[in-house]
């Protein structure tokens, strides 16, 4: 092959290579390419629990919960109990005591039923005269052995993290229809019961709870007479500091 032929071929190869490199650079310059912080698609999801009503901590507002309870669904729930409990008025005890009228009944007090005894038992729970109110029933049915470690009720409880609370409220609302209608439904908790009224001074020792209408407290530094703050005379001149 002549030198000229070799040069031609070498020129073609070199030229092609240069052209490729040039194209590559040009495309990088034209199309912006950035590294992604997260590979793949990044879907933003709201933090679970931030706004959801999933888990209720603190005092349970039985007034609100029971007002929203579904008695028919509670009747469904009670099928989990019938293997061991009779719910008919005057019905026989089974493995567990008859539960007709259990809401409002003294704990471990039904007839001749032999309740668990000793530390952590239902007999002990009822020893101080406690009755099965909404709160006691809720906690017992949620986790019988958590409420009374020595209980003879061999039942895991109704404690699904998602539906447990609602299921129990429905069930307790149903139990109320079985001879316990006279037990009043609790009133909903007052909003922010724990928070003091705006700007209200903390009540002095032994002082009666002040009315929440912003009644002016006595002159700063004045010692309120015992029992005096309840006097409803906001227009009267301040009794303190006679001239
Ligand atoms: C496997 C049997 C069994 C099942 C299922 C069961 N219980 Fe019981 N239950 C018992 C026994 C036994 C006792 C007595 C416990 C004791 O003496 O400690 C009892 C006691 C009770 C008491 C106390 C009654 C009283 O007179 O003080 C309540 C309330 C109660 N059960 C509710 C329920 C509810 C509601 C369900 C269904 C969600 C249920 N139980 C399911 C066996 C059972």
Boltz pocket constraint, residues with backbone or C-beta under 6 A from the ligand:
constraints:
  - pocket:
      binder: B
      contacts: [[A, 77], [A, 78], [A, 80], [A, 81], [A, 82], [A, 83], [A, 84], [A, 85], [A, 95], [A, 96], [A, 97], [A, 98], [A, 99], [A, 102], [A, 106], [A, 107], [A, 108], [A, 109], [A, 110], [A, 114], [A, 115], [A, 116], [A, 121], [A, 122], [A, 123], [A, 132], [A, 137], [A, 140], [A, 141], [A, 150], [A, 151], [A, 152], [A, 153], [A, 154], [A, 155], [A, 158]]
      max_distance: 6.0
